[in-house]
Amino acid sequence: MGHLHNNAVDWLPNDLGGVPADAFKRIDHPMQPWEKRCHALADVLDAHKIISTEEKRRGVEALGADSITKLAYYERWTVCFANLLFAKRLLTPEELARKMSEVSSRFPGSAVDR
């Protein structure tokens, strides 16, 4: 699992403070439209008491170190939201697949189609 902290507690995948690492290069970029929509969705889900900020944090941590390192920031949120909505039985994988297919058909050859 994660790194040991004080030789007693496993760290969660995104608990990286104090761990030796290479230099970190911060790259600022304008948010993509889908990232803005994802952030707005988080606000709506929280405002309607569907998914809280704490549930989102725990949901991202539950993705595990491999997914956390491979997925971009808002990709983690997206997967987390889907998992939580599935668990709460507010959305089914079939409904999500159907909607993704519908959106993909509107944008052939785009990232949505991959």
C-alpha positions as CSV (number, residue, x, y, z in Angstrom):
1,M,0.0,0.0,0.0
2,G,1.3,3.6,0.6
3,H,4.4,4.8,2.3
4,L,4.7,4.3,6.0
5,H,4.3,7.4,8.2
6,N,5.9,7.2,11.6
7,N,6.3,3.4,10.9
8,A,2.7,2.9,11.8
9,V,0.1,4.3,9.4
10,D,-0.1,3.7,5.7
11,W,-0.5,6.8,3.6
12,L,-3.2,7.2,1.1
13,P,-2.2,7.4,-2.6
14,N,-2.3,11.2,-2.7
15,D,-0.5,11.8,0.6
16,L,2.8,12.8,-0.8
17,G,4.0,15.5,1.5
18,G,7.5,14.9,2.9
19,V,8.3,12.1,0.5
20,P,11.5,12.7,-1.4
21,A,10.8,13.4,-5.1
22,D,12.3,15.0,-8.2
23,A,11.8,18.7,-8.9
24,F,8.2,19.6,-9.5
25,K,7.4,21.9,-12.5
26,R,4.1,23.7,-12.2
27,I,2.4,24.4,-15.5
28,D,-0.5,26.8,-15.5
29,H,-3.0,26.4,-18.3
30,P,-6.5,27.7,-18.9
31,M,-9.2,25.2,-17.9
32,Q,-10.6,23.3,-20.8
33,P,-14.4,23.6,-21.3
34,W,-14.9,20.0,-20.0
35,E,-12.8,20.8,-16.9
36,K,-15.0,23.8,-16.2
37,R,-18.2,21.6,-16.6
38,C,-16.7,19.0,-14.3
39,H,-16.0,21.6,-11.6
40,A,-19.5,23.0,-12.0
41,L,-20.9,19.5,-11.7
42,A,-19.0,19.1,-8.4
43,D,-20.6,22.3,-7.1
44,V,-24.1,21.2,-8.2
45,L,-23.7,17.7,-6.7
46,D,-22.5,19.3,-3.4
47,A,-25.2,22.0,-3.3
48,H,-27.9,19.4,-3.8
49,K,-26.4,17.2,-1.1
50,I,-25.7,14.3,-3.6
51,I,-21.9,14.1,-3.3
52,S,-20.1,16.1,-0.7
53,T,-16.6,17.5,-0.9
54,E,-15.5,14.9,1.7
55,E,-17.1,12.0,-0.3
56,K,-15.3,13.3,-3.4
57,R,-11.9,13.4,-1.6
58,R,-12.4,9.8,-0.3
59,G,-13.7,8.7,-3.7
60,V,-10.5,10.0,-5.4
61,E,-8.4,8.3,-2.8
62,A,-10.3,5.0,-3.3
63,L,-9.1,5.1,-7.0
64,G,-5.7,3.9,-5.8
65,A,-2.2,5.0,-6.5
66,D,-2.1,3.6,-10.0
67,S,-5.2,5.5,-11.2
68,I,-4.2,8.7,-9.3
69,T,-0.9,8.8,-11.1
70,K,-2.3,8.0,-14.5
71,L,-5.4,10.2,-14.5
72,A,-5.4,14.0,-14.8
73,Y,-6.9,16.0,-12.0
74,Y,-10.4,16.4,-13.4
75,E,-10.3,12.9,-14.9
76,R,-10.0,11.6,-11.3
77,W,-13.1,13.7,-10.3
78,T,-15.0,12.3,-13.3
79,V,-14.3,8.6,-12.4
80,C,-15.0,9.4,-8.8
81,F,-18.4,10.9,-9.5
82,A,-19.4,7.9,-11.7
83,N,-18.3,5.5,-9.0
84,L,-20.2,7.4,-6.2
85,L,-23.3,7.8,-8.3
86,F,-23.2,4.0,-9.2
87,A,-22.8,3.2,-5.4
88,K,-25.8,5.5,-4.5
89,R,-27.8,3.9,-7.3
90,L,-28.5,7.3,-8.9
91,L,-26.8,6.2,-12.2
92,T,-26.1,2.9,-13.8
93,P,-23.1,2.0,-15.9
94,E,-25.5,1.3,-18.8
95,E,-27.0,4.8,-18.5
96,L,-23.6,6.3,-18.5
97,A,-22.4,4.2,-21.5
98,R,-25.6,5.2,-23.4
99,K,-25.0,8.9,-22.7
100,M,-21.3,8.7,-23.6
101,S,-22.2,7.0,-26.9
102,E,-24.7,9.7,-27.7
103,V,-22.2,12.5,-27.0
104,S,-19.5,10.7,-28.9
105,S,-21.7,10.5,-32.0
106,R,-21.9,14.3,-32.0
107,F,-18.1,14.7,-32.0
108,P,-16.6,12.0,-34.2
109,G,-12.8,11.8,-34.0
110,S,-12.6,13.9,-30.8
111,A,-11.3,12.9,-27.4
112,V,-14.8,12.0,-26.5
113,D,-14.8,9.3,-29.2
114,R,-11.7,7.6,-27.7
